[in-house]
Amino acid sequence: MPPAKGTTERSRRTLKRTVPVLCTIGLSVLLEVICKDKGASGEPDKNGRFGTVDALEKLLPPNVVSALHEVRRFGNDAKHEVRPLDQPSLGRALDAIEGVLDQLYELEAKAVEFHGRAPMRRTQ
């Protein structure tokens, strides 16, 4: 086998292993951004931290917040121990984050748009 072929194969294996790590970390970072945006109340959570997953407890159901804690933990595992989520779990985590984005941002935007375009109500 030519030397470049071995390098290419090693690169492919690394890429297959690295992309899930980066995706898992990326989901964790996206979650952190959401938490800081929606949880920036100016007051720390019960552990003294600002903008954490716990800050979303007032905005999302408890089971969703629990799932987001799992995404955060998996992101930490990917960052510090190079242990990514597997492909099916990555897909489910992405679906969960997209659902949160819809709930916290899209729904609000749609409501604003509706109010701006809704016909005037008649008063009786």
Phi and psi in radians as a Rosetta constraint file:
Dihedral C 1 N 2 CA 2 C 2 CIRCULARHARMONIC -1.134 0.35
Dihedral N 2 CA 2 C 2 N 3 CIRCULARHARMONIC 2.616 0.35
Dihedral C 2 N 3 CA 3 C 3 CIRCULARHARMONIC -0.985 0.35
Dihedral N 3 CA 3 C 3 N 4 CIRCULARHARMONIC -0.659 0.35
Dihedral C 3 N 4 CA 4 C 4 CIRCULARHARMONIC -1.109 0.35
Dihedral N 4 CA 4 C 4 N 5 CIRCULARHARMONIC -0.605 0.35
Dihedral C 4 N 5 CA 5 C 5 CIRCULARHARMONIC -1.080 0.35
Dihedral N 5 CA 5 C 5 N 6 CIRCULARHARMONIC -0.759 0.35
Dihedral C 5 N 6 CA 6 C 6 CIRCULARHARMONIC -1.102 0.35
Dihedral N 6 CA 6 C 6 N 7 CIRCULARHARMONIC -0.687 0.35
Dihedral C 6 N 7 CA 7 C 7 CIRCULARHARMONIC -1.145 0.35
Dihedral N 7 CA 7 C 7 N 8 CIRCULARHARMONIC -0.720 0.35
Dihedral C 7 N 8 CA 8 C 8 CIRCULARHARMONIC -1.097 0.35
Dihedral N 8 CA 8 C 8 N 9 CIRCULARHARMONIC -0.784 0.35
Dihedral C 8 N 9 CA 9 C 9 CIRCULARHARMONIC -1.100 0.35
Dihedral N 9 CA 9 C 9 N 10 CIRCULARHARMONIC -0.748 0.35
Dihedral C 9 N 10 CA 10 C 10 CIRCULARHARMONIC -1.088 0.35
Dihedral N 10 CA 10 C 10 N 11 CIRCULARHARMONIC -0.693 0.35
Dihedral C 10 N 11 CA 11 C 11 CIRCULARHARMONIC -1.110 0.35
Dihedral N 11 CA 11 C 11 N 12 CIRCULARHARMONIC -0.744 0.35
Dihedral C 11 N 12 CA 12 C 12 CIRCULARHARMONIC -1.070 0.35
Dihedral N 12 CA 12 C 12 N 13 CIRCULARHARMONIC -0.788 0.35
Dihedral C 12 N 13 CA 13 C 13 CIRCULARHARMONIC -1.085 0.35
Dihedral N 13 CA 13 C 13 N 14 CIRCULARHARMONIC -0.727 0.35
Dihedral C 13 N 14 CA 14 C 14 CIRCULARHARMONIC -1.117 0.35
Dihedral N 14 CA 14 C 14 N 15 CIRCULARHARMONIC -0.765 0.35
Dihedral C 14 N 15 CA 15 C 15 CIRCULARHARMONIC -1.073 0.35
Dihedral N 15 CA 15 C 15 N 16 CIRCULARHARMONIC -0.791 0.35
Dihedral C 15 N 16 CA 16 C 16 CIRCULARHARMONIC -1.071 0.35
Dihedral N 16 CA 16 C 16 N 17 CIRCULARHARMONIC -0.623 0.35
Dihedral C 16 N 17 CA 17 C 17 CIRCULARHARMONIC -1.400 0.35
Dihedral N 17 CA 17 C 17 N 18 CIRCULARHARMONIC -0.586 0.35
Dihedral C 17 N 18 CA 18 C 18 CIRCULARHARMONIC -1.381 0.35
Dihedral N 18 CA 18 C 18 N 19 CIRCULARHARMONIC -0.700 0.35
Dihedral C 18 N 19 CA 19 C 19 CIRCULARHARMONIC -1.018 0.35
Dihedral N 19 CA 19 C 19 N 20 CIRCULARHARMONIC -0.818 0.35
Dihedral C 19 N 20 CA 20 C 20 CIRCULARHARMONIC -1.065 0.35
Dihedral N 20 CA 20 C 20 N 21 CIRCULARHARMONIC -0.609 0.35
Dihedral C 20 N 21 CA 21 C 21 CIRCULARHARMONIC -1.095 0.35
Dihedral N 21 CA 21 C 21 N 22 CIRCULARHARMONIC -0.838 0.35
Dihedral C 21 N 22 CA 22 C 22 CIRCULARHARMONIC -1.135 0.35
Dihedral N 22 CA 22 C 22 N 23 CIRCULARHARMONIC -0.671 0.35
Dihedral C 22 N 23 CA 23 C 23 CIRCULARHARMONIC -1.120 0.35
Dihedral N 23 CA 23 C 23 N 24 CIRCULARHARMONIC -0.768 0.35
Dihedral C 23 N 24 CA 24 C 24 CIRCULARHARMONIC -1.088 0.35
Dihedral N 24 CA 24 C 24 N 25 CIRCULARHARMONIC -0.778 0.35
Dihedral C 24 N 25 CA 25 C 25 CIRCULARHARMONIC -1.109 0.35
Dihedral N 25 CA 25 C 25 N 26 CIRCULARHARMONIC -0.729 0.35
Dihedral C 25 N 26 CA 26 C 26 CIRCULARHARMONIC -1.056 0.35
Dihedral N 26 CA 26 C 26 N 27 CIRCULARHARMONIC -0.715 0.35
Dihedral C 26 N 27 CA 27 C 27 CIRCULARHARMONIC -1.115 0.35
Dihedral N 27 CA 27 C 27 N 28 CIRCULARHARMONIC -0.685 0.35
Dihedral C 27 N 28 CA 28 C 28 CIRCULARHARMONIC -1.129 0.35
Dihedral N 28 CA 28 C 28 N 29 CIRCULARHARMONIC -0.726 0.35
Dihedral C 28 N 29 CA 29 C 29 CIRCULARHARMONIC -1.139 0.35
Dihedral N 29 CA 29 C 29 N 30 CIRCULARHARMONIC -0.757 0.35
Dihedral C 29 N 30 CA 30 C 30 CIRCULARHARMONIC -1.051 0.35
Dihedral N 30 CA 30 C 30 N 31 CIRCULARHARMONIC -0.747 0.35
Dihedral C 30 N 31 CA 31 C 31 CIRCULARHARMONIC -1.055 0.35
Dihedral N 31 CA 31 C 31 N 32 CIRCULARHARMONIC -0.738 0.35
Dihedral C 31 N 32 CA 32 C 32 CIRCULARHARMONIC -1.074 0.35
Dihedral N 32 CA 32 C 32 N 33 CIRCULARHARMONIC -0.712 0.35
Dihedral C 32 N 33 CA 33 C 33 CIRCULARHARMONIC -1.112 0.35
Dihedral N 33 CA 33 C 33 N 34 CIRCULARHARMONIC -0.764 0.35
Dihedral C 33 N 34 CA 34 C 34 CIRCULARHARMONIC -1.058 0.35
Dihedral N 34 CA 34 C 34 N 35 CIRCULARHARMONIC -0.815 0.35
Dihedral C 34 N 35 CA 35 C 35 CIRCULARHARMONIC -1.058 0.35
Dihedral N 35 CA 35 C 35 N 36 CIRCULARHARMONIC -0.759 0.35
Dihedral C 35 N 36 CA 36 C 36 CIRCULARHARMONIC -1.169 0.35
Dihedral N 36 CA 36 C 36 N 37 CIRCULARHARMONIC -0.657 0.35
Dihedral C 36 N 37 CA 37 C 37 CIRCULARHARMONIC -1.216 0.35
Dihedral N 37 CA 37 C 37 N 38 CIRCULARHARMONIC -0.848 0.35
Dihedral C 37 N 38 CA 38 C 38 CIRCULARHARMONIC -1.567 0.35
Dihedral N 38 CA 38 C 38 N 39 CIRCULARHARMONIC -0.286 0.35
Dihedral C 38 N 39 CA 39 C 39 CIRCULARHARMONIC -1.915 0.35
Dihedral N 39 CA 39 C 39 N 40 CIRCULARHARMONIC 0.192 0.35
Dihedral C 39 N 40 CA 40 C 40 CIRCULARHARMONIC -1.399 0.35
Dihedral N 40 CA 40 C 40 N 41 CIRCULARHARMONIC 1.174 0.35
Dihedral C 40 N 41 CA 41 C 41 CIRCULARHARMONIC -1.477 0.35
Dihedral N 41 CA 41 C 41 N 42 CIRCULARHARMONIC -0.138 0.35
Dihedral C 41 N 42 CA 42 C 42 CIRCULARHARMONIC 1.570 0.35
Dihedral N 42 CA 42 C 42 N 43 CIRCULARHARMONIC -0.107 0.35
Dihedral C 42 N 43 CA 43 C 43 CIRCULARHARMONIC -2.035 0.35
Dihedral N 43 CA 43 C 43 N 44 CIRCULARHARMONIC 2.477 0.35
Dihedral C 43 N 44 CA 44 C 44 CIRCULARHARMONIC -1.273 0.35
Dihedral N 44 CA 44 C 44 N 45 CIRCULARHARMONIC 2.776 0.35
Dihedral C 44 N 45 CA 45 C 45 CIRCULARHARMONIC -1.349 0.35
Dihedral N 45 CA 45 C 45 N 46 CIRCULARHARMONIC -2.998 0.35
Dihedral C 45 N 46 CA 46 C 46 CIRCULARHARMONIC -1.150 0.35
Dihedral N 46 CA 46 C 46 N 47 CIRCULARHARMONIC -0.271 0.35
Dihedral C 46 N 47 CA 47 C 47 CIRCULARHARMONIC -1.787 0.35
Dihedral N 47 CA 47 C 47 N 48 CIRCULARHARMONIC 0.115 0.35
Dihedral C 47 N 48 CA 48 C 48 CIRCULARHARMONIC 1.480 0.35
Dihedral N 48 CA 48 C 48 N 49 CIRCULARHARMONIC 0.175 0.35
Dihedral C 48 N 49 CA 49 C 49 CIRCULARHARMONIC -1.797 0.35
Dihedral N 49 CA 49 C 49 N 50 CIRCULARHARMONIC 2.648 0.35
Dihedral C 49 N 50 CA 50 C 50 CIRCULARHARMONIC -1.765 0.35
Dihedral N 50 CA 50 C 50 N 51 CIRCULARHARMONIC 2.503 0.35
Dihedral C 50 N 51 CA 51 C 51 CIRCULARHARMONIC 1.115 0.35
Dihedral N 51 CA 51 C 51 N 52 CIRCULARHARMONIC 0.693 0.35
Dihedral C 51 N 52 CA 52 C 52 CIRCULARHARMONIC -1.729 0.35
Dihedral N 52 CA 52 C 52 N 53 CIRCULARHARMONIC 3.093 0.35
Dihedral C 52 N 53 CA 53 C 53 CIRCULARHARMONIC -0.973 0.35
Dihedral N 53 CA 53 C 53 N 54 CIRCULARHARMONIC -0.626 0.35
Dihedral C 53 N 54 CA 54 C 54 CIRCULARHARMONIC -1.038 0.35
Dihedral N 54 CA 54 C 54 N 55 CIRCULARHARMONIC -0.444 0.35
Dihedral C 54 N 55 CA 55 C 55 CIRCULARHARMONIC -1.150 0.35
Dihedral N 55 CA 55 C 55 N 56 CIRCULARHARMONIC -0.309 0.35
Dihedral C 55 N 56 CA 56 C 56 CIRCULARHARMONIC -1.521 0.35
Dihedral N 56 CA 56 C 56 N 57 CIRCULARHARMONIC -0.048 0.35
Dihedral C 56 N 57 CA 57 C 57 CIRCULARHARMONIC -1.031 0.35
Dihedral N 57 CA 57 C 57 N 58 CIRCULARHARMONIC -0.514 0.35
Dihedral C 57 N 58 CA 58 C 58 CIRCULARHARMONIC -1.406 0.35
Dihedral N 58 CA 58 C 58 N 59 CIRCULARHARMONIC -0.248 0.35
Dihedral C 58 N 59 CA 59 C 59 CIRCULARHARMONIC -1.895 0.35
Dihedral N 59 CA 59 C 59 N 60 CIRCULARHARMONIC -0.363 0.35
Dihedral C 59 N 60 CA 60 C 60 CIRCULARHARMONIC -2.311 0.35
Dihedral N 60 CA 60 C 60 N 61 CIRCULARHARMONIC 2.709 0.35
Dihedral C 60 N 61 CA 61 C 61 CIRCULARHARMONIC -1.085 0.35
Dihedral N 61 CA 61 C 61 N 62 CIRCULARHARMONIC 2.669 0.35
Dihedral C 61 N 62 CA 62 C 62 CIRCULARHARMONIC -0.988 0.35
Dihedral N 62 CA 62 C 62 N 63 CIRCULARHARMONIC -0.664 0.35
Dihedral C 62 N 63 CA 63 C 63 CIRCULARHARMONIC -1.184 0.35
Dihedral N 63 CA 63 C 63 N 64 CIRCULARHARMONIC -0.518 0.35
Dihedral C 63 N 64 CA 64 C 64 CIRCULARHARMONIC -1.263 0.35
Dihedral N 64 CA 64 C 64 N 65 CIRCULARHARMONIC -0.762 0.35
Dihedral C 64 N 65 CA 65 C 65 CIRCULARHARMONIC -1.056 0.35
Dihedral N 65 CA 65 C 65 N 66 CIRCULARHARMONIC -0.702 0.35
Dihedral C 65 N 66 CA 66 C 66 CIRCULARHARMONIC -1.077 0.35
Dihedral N 66 CA 66 C 66 N 67 CIRCULARHARMONIC -0.747 0.35
Dihedral C 66 N 67 CA 67 C 67 CIRCULARHARMONIC -1.117 0.35
Dihedral N 67 CA 67 C 67 N 68 CIRCULARHARMONIC -0.653 0.35
Dihedral C 67 N 68 CA 68 C 68 CIRCULARHARMONIC -1.180 0.35
Dihedral N 68 CA 68 C 68 N 69 CIRCULARHARMONIC -0.589 0.35
Dihedral C 68 N 69 CA 69 C 69 CIRCULARHARMONIC -1.086 0.35
Dihedral N 69 CA 69 C 69 N 70 CIRCULARHARMONIC -0.660 0.35
Dihedral C 69 N 70 CA 70 C 70 CIRCULARHARMONIC -1.117 0.35
Dihedral N 70 CA 70 C 70 N 71 CIRCULARHARMONIC -0.758 0.35
Dihedral C 70 N 71 CA 71 C 71 CIRCULARHARMONIC -1.023 0.35
Dihedral N 71 CA 71 C 71 N 72 CIRCULARHARMONIC -0.773 0.35
Dihedral C 71 N 72 CA 72 C 72 CIRCULARHARMONIC -1.062 0.35
Dihedral N 72 CA 72 C 72 N 73 CIRCULARHARMONIC -0.791 0.35
Dihedral C 72 N 73 CA 73 C 73 CIRCULARHARMONIC -1.120 0.35
Dihedral N 73 CA 73 C 73 N 74 CIRCULARHARMONIC -0.735 0.35
Dihedral C 73 N 74 CA 74 C 74 CIRCULARHARMONIC -1.128 0.35
Dihedral N 74 CA 74 C 74 N 75 CIRCULARHARMONIC -0.637 0.35
Dihedral C 74 N 75 CA 75 C 75 CIRCULARHARMONIC -1.085 0.35
Dihedral N 75 CA 75 C 75 N 76 CIRCULARHARMONIC -0.720 0.35
Dihedral C 75 N 76 CA 76 C 76 CIRCULARHARMONIC -1.120 0.35
Dihedral N 76 CA 76 C 76 N 77 CIRCULARHARMONIC -0.708 0.35
Dihedral C 76 N 77 CA 77 C 77 CIRCULARHARMONIC -1.081 0.35
Dihedral N 77 CA 77 C 77 N 78 CIRCULARHARMONIC -0.712 0.35
Dihedral C 77 N 78 CA 78 C 78 CIRCULARHARMONIC -1.168 0.35
Dihedral N 78 CA 78 C 78 N 79 CIRCULARHARMONIC -0.702 0.35
Dihedral C 78 N 79 CA 79 C 79 CIRCULARHARMONIC -1.201 0.35
Dihedral N 79 CA 79 C 79 N 80 CIRCULARHARMONIC -0.784 0.35
Dihedral C 79 N 80 CA 80 C 80 CIRCULARHARMONIC -1.746 0.35
Dihedral N 80 CA 80 C 80 N 81 CIRCULARHARMONIC -0.359 0.35
Dihedral C 80 N 81 CA 81 C 81 CIRCULARHARMONIC -2.214 0.35
Dihedral N 81 CA 81 C 81 N 82 CIRCULARHARMONIC 0.099 0.35
Dihedral C 81 N 82 CA 82 C 82 CIRCULARHARMONIC 0.878 0.35
Dihedral N 82 CA 82 C 82 N 83 CIRCULARHARMONIC 0.825 0.35
Dihedral C 82 N 83 CA 83 C 83 CIRCULARHARMONIC -2.056 0.35
Dihedral N 83 CA 83 C 83 N 84 CIRCULARHARMONIC 1.645 0.35
Dihedral C 83 N 84 CA 84 C 84 CIRCULARHARMONIC -1.436 0.35
Dihedral N 84 CA 84 C 84 N 85 CIRCULARHARMONIC 2.939 0.35
Dihedral C 84 N 85 CA 85 C 85 CIRCULARHARMONIC -1.269 0.35
Dihedral N 85 CA 85 C 85 N 86 CIRCULARHARMONIC 2.661 0.35
Dihedral C 85 N 86 CA 86 C 86 CIRCULARHARMONIC -1.322 0.35
Dihedral N 86 CA 86 C 86 N 87 CIRCULARHARMONIC 2.939 0.35
Dihedral C 86 N 87 CA 87 C 87 CIRCULARHARMONIC -0.985 0.35
Dihedral N 87 CA 87 C 87 N 88 CIRCULARHARMONIC -0.857 0.35
Dihedral C 87 N 88 CA 88 C 88 CIRCULARHARMONIC -1.061 0.35
Dihedral N 88 CA 88 C 88 N 89 CIRCULARHARMONIC -0.691 0.35
Dihedral C 88 N 89 CA 89 C 89 CIRCULARHARMONIC -1.205 0.35
Dihedral N 89 CA 89 C 89 N 90 CIRCULARHARMONIC -0.644 0.35
Dihedral C 89 N 90 CA 90 C 90 CIRCULARHARMONIC -1.049 0.35
Dihedral N 90 CA 90 C 90 N 91 CIRCULARHARMONIC -0.742 0.35
Dihedral C 90 N 91 CA 91 C 91 CIRCULARHARMONIC -1.071 0.35
Dihedral N 91 CA 91 C 91 N 92 CIRCULARHARMONIC -0.758 0.35
Dihedral C 91 N 92 CA 92 C 92 CIRCULARHARMONIC -1.176 0.35
Dihedral N 92 CA 92 C 92 N 93 CIRCULARHARMONIC -0.678 0.35
Dihedral C 92 N 93 CA 93 C 93 CIRCULARHARMONIC -1.134 0.35
Dihedral N 93 CA 93 C 93 N 94 CIRCULARHARMONIC -0.717 0.35
Dihedral C 93 N 94 CA 94 C 94 CIRCULARHARMONIC -1.111 0.35
Dihedral N 94 CA 94 C 94 N 95 CIRCULARHARMONIC -0.734 0.35
Dihedral C 94 N 95 CA 95 C 95 CIRCULARHARMONIC -1.033 0.35
Dihedral N 95 CA 95 C 95 N 96 CIRCULARHARMONIC -0.730 0.35
Dihedral C 95 N 96 CA 96 C 96 CIRCULARHARMONIC -1.120 0.35
Dihedral N 96 CA 96 C 96 N 97 CIRCULARHARMONIC -0.792 0.35
Dihedral C 96 N 97 CA 97 C 97 CIRCULARHARMONIC -1.123 0.35
Dihedral N 97 CA 97 C 97 N 98 CIRCULARHARMONIC -0.715 0.35
Dihedral C 97 N 98 CA 98 C 98 CIRCULARHARMONIC -1.092 0.35
Dihedral N 98 CA 98 C 98 N 99 CIRCULARHARMONIC -0.688 0.35
Dihedral C 98 N 99 CA 99 C 99 CIRCULARHARMONIC -1.078 0.35
Dihedral N 99 CA 99 C 99 N 100 CIRCULARHARMONIC -0.709 0.35
Dihedral C 99 N 100 CA 100 C 100 CIRCULARHARMONIC -1.133 0.35
Dihedral N 100 CA 100 C 100 N 101 CIRCULARHARMONIC -0.757 0.35
Dihedral C 100 N 101 CA 101 C 101 CIRCULARHARMONIC -1.042 0.35
Dihedral N 101 CA 101 C 101 N 102 CIRCULARHARMONIC -0.755 0.35
Dihedral C 101 N 102 CA 102 C 102 CIRCULARHARMONIC -1.066 0.35
Dihedral N 102 CA 102 C 102 N 103 CIRCULARHARMONIC -0.818 0.35
Dihedral C 102 N 103 CA 103 C 103 CIRCULARHARMONIC -1.102 0.35
Dihedral N 103 CA 103 C 103 N 104 CIRCULARHARMONIC -0.783 0.35
Dihedral C 103 N 104 CA 104 C 104 CIRCULARHARMONIC -1.556 0.35
Dihedral N 104 CA 104 C 104 N 105 CIRCULARHARMONIC -0.407 0.35
Dihedral C 104 N 105 CA 105 C 105 CIRCULARHARMONIC -2.128 0.35
Dihedral N 105 CA 105 C 105 N 106 CIRCULARHARMONIC -0.894 0.35
Dihedral C 105 N 106 CA 106 C 106 CIRCULARHARMONIC -1.145 0.35
Dihedral N 106 CA 106 C 106 N 107 CIRCULARHARMONIC -0.778 0.35
Dihedral C 106 N 107 CA 107 C 107 CIRCULARHARMONIC -1.069 0.35
Dihedral N 107 CA 107 C 107 N 108 CIRCULARHARMONIC -0.737 0.35
Dihedral C 107 N 108 CA 108 C 108 CIRCULARHARMONIC -1.096 0.35
Dihedral N 108 CA 108 C 108 N 109 CIRCULARHARMONIC -0.766 0.35
Dihedral C 108 N 109 CA 109 C 109 CIRCULARHARMONIC -1.111 0.35
Dihedral N 109 CA 109 C 109 N 110 CIRCULARHARMONIC -0.703 0.35
Dihedral C 109 N 110 CA 110 C 110 CIRCULARHARMONIC -1.149 0.35
Dihedral N 110 CA 110 C 110 N 111 CIRCULARHARMONIC -0.671 0.35
Dihedral C 110 N 111 CA 111 C 111 CIRCULARHARMONIC -1.138 0.35
Dihedral N 111 CA 111 C 111 N 112 CIRCULARHARMONIC -0.745 0.35
Dihedral C 111 N 112 CA 112 C 112 CIRCULARHARMONIC -1.090 0.35
Dihedral N 112 CA 112 C 112 N 113 CIRCULARHARMONIC -0.756 0.35
Dihedral C 112 N 113 CA 113 C 113 CIRCULARHARMONIC -1.105 0.35
Dihedral N 113 CA 113 C 113 N 114 CIRCULARHARMONIC -0.735 0.35
Dihedral C 113 N 114 CA 114 C 114 CIRCULARHARMONIC -1.079 0.35
Dihedral N 114 CA 114 C 114 N 115 CIRCULARHARMONIC -0.823 0.35
Dihedral C 114 N 115 CA 115 C 115 CIRCULARHARMONIC -1.080 0.35
Dihedral N 115 CA 115 C 115 N 116 CIRCULARHARMONIC -0.621 0.35
Dihedral C 115 N 116 CA 116 C 116 CIRCULARHARMONIC -1.254 0.35
Dihedral N 116 CA 116 C 116 N 117 CIRCULARHARMONIC -0.452 0.35
Dihedral C 116 N 117 CA 117 C 117 CIRCULARHARMONIC -1.943 0.35
Dihedral N 117 CA 117 C 117 N 118 CIRCULARHARMONIC -0.079 0.35
Dihedral C 117 N 118 CA 118 C 118 CIRCULARHARMONIC -1.175 0.35
Dihedral N 118 CA 118 C 118 N 119 CIRCULARHARMONIC 2.483 0.35
Dihedral C 118 N 119 CA 119 C 119 CIRCULARHARMONIC -1.156 0.35
Dihedral N 119 CA 119 C 119 N 120 CIRCULARHARMONIC 2.692 0.35
Dihedral C 119 N 120 CA 120 C 120 CIRCULARHARMONIC -1.145 0.35
Dihedral N 120 CA 120 C 120 N 121 CIRCULARHARMONIC 2.400 0.35
Dihedral C 120 N 121 CA 121 C 121 CIRCULARHARMONIC -1.447 0.35
Dihedral N 121 CA 121 C 121 N 122 CIRCULARHARMONIC 2.474 0.35
Dihedral C 121 N 122 CA 122 C 122 CIRCULARHARMONIC -1.417 0.35
Dihedral N 122 CA 122 C 122 N 123 CIRCULARHARMONIC 2.446 0.35
Dihedral C 122 N 123 CA 123 C 123 CIRCULARHARMONIC -1.700 0.35
Dihedral N 123 CA 123 C 123 N 124 CIRCULARHARMONIC 2.441 0.35
